[in-house]
Amino acid sequence: MGPLVLLRHGESTANVDERFAGWLDVPLTRRGIREAHGAGRGLAGFRPTEVHTSVLGRAINTAHLVAETAGWEVPLRRSWRLNERHYGALQGLDKDLARARYGAEDVERWRRSVDVPPPPAGTDALAAQLADGRYADTPEARLVRAESLADVAVRMRPYWDDVLCPLLAEGRRALVVSHGNALRVLLHLATGTPLAETALTQIPTGMPIIPAVRLDEPLRSH
């Protein structure tokens, strides 16, 4: 079985500003760029067969910076299934503003629970998503308006089963550059650890993680 490395994108402006980014594109900060270069130096000897990212700019840019720093020339595959959790109506909001608008208790429940999604994105946000060319060929992505962590697991499971598992089973090496909540779900899928446990995992920006992958372990329920 080939090794799997997971990497959260470098620090973004949304991380600094304490905003819900979700499927919105936000740039890396200078620190985030440095984190990506640092990850590239640390992973130089790994040399994956393939690098996999979401379709969001902060993950793609991090992946490019890592590969450039490490001196790799490897295929880069992008998929919406590796996107961050869709935060619905919270996307773009400062977290303090979200608490003031919806109530601190509800906001924390939406952030921390496994099964409860936030309020769905509004009409204008959905229209922008429908017009986004990155989702033009994926009808199931175009209509996503909010996700719980369990919803992310459902949409990520086909990518794990059909893309990453076969790659690893053949002894090839994979780097996945994605997002905090997406990587918590991927840890769940890769190791069989209940989602309620991986949901509590702290995943710093720009710090590689090497999970103990269990390809032959039945997925335990959350």
ZISUL-V177721 format. One record per pair of residues at least 24 apart in sequence whose C-alpha atoms are under 6 Angstrom apart, sorted by the first residue. I is the first residue (numbers start at 1). J is the second residue. If there is no record, write none. Layout:
BEGIN
i/j
I/J
I/J
END
This chain:
BEGIN
i/j
1/168
1/169
1/171
2/168
2/171
2/172
2/173
3/173
4/174
4/175
5/175
5/209
5/210
6/175
6/176
6/208
6/209
7/177
7/208
8/177
8/178
8/179
8/205
8/206
9/59
9/62
9/205
9/206
10/35
10/36
10/205
10/206
11/205
18/94
18/95
19/92
19/93
19/94
19/95
20/91
20/92
20/93
21/91
21/92
22/84
22/85
22/86
22/87
22/91
23/86
25/56
25/57
27/58
28/58
35/206
36/62
36/65
36/66
36/206
37/66
37/69
40/66
40/69
40/70
41/70
44/70
48/173
48/174
49/172
49/173
49/174
50/74
50/75
50/174
51/76
51/174
51/175
51/176
52/76
52/77
52/78
52/176
53/78
53/176
53/177
53/178
54/78
54/79
54/80
54/82
54/83
54/178
55/79
55/80
59/177
59/178
81/155
81/156
84/179
84/182
86/146
86/147
87/146
88/119
88/120
88/121
88/145
88/146
89/119
89/120
89/121
114/149
114/150
115/148
115/150
116/148
117/147
117/148
120/145
120/146
121/145
153/185
192/219
192/220
194/221
194/222
195/222
196/222
END
